């Protein structure tokens, strides 16, 4: 009767406290990851089709091997746009805005000049030198908002020849 020991109740309380501490540590580690993912989702949420390709001003000029495309931005703040142009030979990607480039220019600008992004509720037309791509078969755009790349906002797979549009 002089032996001392832990009762079953005290042992159960200690185990419950250990489990609660372990859960708190795991939650603390996971909470940061979850909050980061929520911030990414919130920056892109509700912005689907806020950046679109204007098919009326998008065409391929086979004589100069240049691809003209027009981007419209709706009522949203976009940091950058990722443009992907695919052809039979390869795919080229560009970011807008961009410091001088020998592959893309503003419609009325020159190559190696800075390329600007359309403003809110506005649109701009660009010209891309896609000699390695060949005739484009697909253009896709994805906005970058709050430093996070969102899903593809718009794409166009029926690209006309510019000469046919002029006639």
C-alpha positions in Angstrom: 0.0 0.0 0.0 3.0 2.3 0.2 3.6 2.2 -3.5 3.0 5.4 -5.4 1.8 5.5 -9.0 -0.2 7.5 -11.5 -3.9 7.0 -11.5 -5.8 6.2 -14.7 -7.4 9.6 -14.7 -4.1 11.6 -14.5 -2.6 9.5 -17.3 -5.7 10.2 -19.5 -5.4 13.9 -18.8 -1.7 13.9 -19.7 -2.4 12.0 -23.0 -5.2 14.4 -23.9 -2.9 17.4 -23.3 -0.1 15.9 -25.4 -2.6 15.3 -28.3 -3.8 18.9 -28.1 -0.3 20.3 -28.1 0.6 18.1 -31.1 -2.5 19.3 -33.0 -1.6 22.9 -32.2 1.9 22.5 -33.6 0.6 20.8 -36.8 -2.1 23.4 -37.3 0.4 26.2 -36.8 2.5 24.8 -39.6 -0.4 24.1 -42.0 -2.2 27.4 -41.4 0.5 29.4 -43.1 0.4 27.2 -46.2 -3.5 27.4 -46.3 -3.5 31.2 -45.9 -0.9 31.5 -48.8 -3.1 29.4 -51.1 -6.2 31.4 -50.1 -4.4 34.6 -51.0 -3.6 33.2 -54.5 -7.2 32.1 -55.1 -8.6 35.4 -53.9 -6.3 37.4 -56.2 -7.7 35.5 -59.3 -11.2 34.9 -58.1 -13.9 36.7 -60.1 -11.4 37.7 -62.8 -12.2 35.1 -65.4 -12.6 36.7 -68.8 -11.5 40.1 -67.5 -8.6 39.9 -70.0 -9.9 38.9 -73.5 -8.6 38.5 -77.0 -10.4 40.8 -79.5 -10.8 38.5 -82.5 -11.8 41.4 -84.7 -8.2 42.7 -84.7 -6.3 39.4 -84.4 -4.8 38.0 -87.6 -1.7 36.5 -89.2 0.2 38.4 -92.0 1.8 35.7 -94.0 3.8 38.1 -96.2 5.6 39.7 -93.2 5.4 36.6 -90.9 3.9 38.8 -88.2 1.0 38.0 -85.9 -1.3 40.9 -84.9 -3.4 40.4 -81.8 -5.6 42.7 -79.7 -6.1 42.4 -75.9 -9.0 44.0 -74.0 -8.9 44.5 -70.2 -12.2 44.8 -68.4 -12.8 46.5 -65.0 -9.9 44.9 -63.1 -6.3 45.6 -62.1 -3.8 43.3 -63.9 -0.1 43.4 -63.2 1.0 41.5 -66.3 -0.4 39.3 -69.0 1.2 36.1 -70.2 0.7 35.5 -73.9 1.3 32.2 -75.5 1.3 31.8 -79.3 1.4 28.3 -80.7 2.0 27.2 -84.3 3.0 24.2 -86.2 6.7 24.5 -85.4 6.8 25.7 -81.8 5.2 27.9 -79.1 6.4 31.4 -78.1 5.4 33.1 -74.8 5.6 36.8 -73.9 4.9 38.9 -70.9 3.2 42.3 -71.2 4.3 44.8 -70.0 7.9 44.2 -71.1 11.0 46.2 -71.7 12.2 46.4 -75.3 11.8 43.2 -77.2 12.9 42.2 -80.7 9.9 39.7 -80.9 6.9 41.8 -79.9 5.9 45.5 -80.3 3.0 47.8 -79.8 0.9 48.1 -83.0 2.1 51.6 -83.8 5.5 51.2 -82.2 8.9 49.7 -83.2 10.7 46.5 -82.0 13.0 47.0 -79.0 10.6 49.7 -77.5 8.9 49.1 -74.2 5.5 47.3 -74.5 2.8 48.5 -72.3 -0.3 46.8 -70.9 -3.8 48.1 -71.7 -5.3 50.1 -68.9 -8.5 49.3 -67.0 -11.5 49.2 -69.4 -9.2 49.6 -72.5 -7.6 47.6 -75.2 -4.4 47.6 -77.2 -3.1 45.8 -80.3 0.3 44.2 -80.6 2.4 42.7 -83.3 4.7 39.7 -82.8 7.4 38.5 -85.1 6.8 34.7 -85.1 9.1 33.5 -87.9 10.1 30.4 -86.0 6.5 29.5 -85.0 5.0 29.6 -88.5 1.3 30.2 -89.0 -0.2 30.5 -85.5 -2.9 28.0 -84.7 -3.7 29.1 -81.1 -3.2 32.1 -78.8 -3.9 32.0 -75.1 -3.7 34.7 -72.4 -3.4 34.4 -68.7 -3.4 37.4 -66.3 -1.0 37.8 -63.5 -2.7 39.5 -60.6 -1.1 40.3 -57.3 2.0 38.5 -58.4 0.0 35.3 -59.0 -0.5 33.7 -62.4 -4.2 33.0 -62.9 -5.8 30.4 -65.1 -6.1 31.0 -68.9 -8.6 33.9 -69.3 -9.2 33.6 -73.0 -7.9 31.7 -76.1 -8.5 31.9 -79.8 -7.9 29.0 -82.2 -9.4 30.3 -85.5 -6.9 32.8 -86.7 -7.5 34.5 -90.0 -5.0 35.8 -92.6 -4.8 39.7 -92.3 -4.9 40.0 -96.1 -8.4 38.4 -96.1 -9.6 40.8 -93.5 -8.5 43.9 -95.4 -10.5 42.8 -98.6 
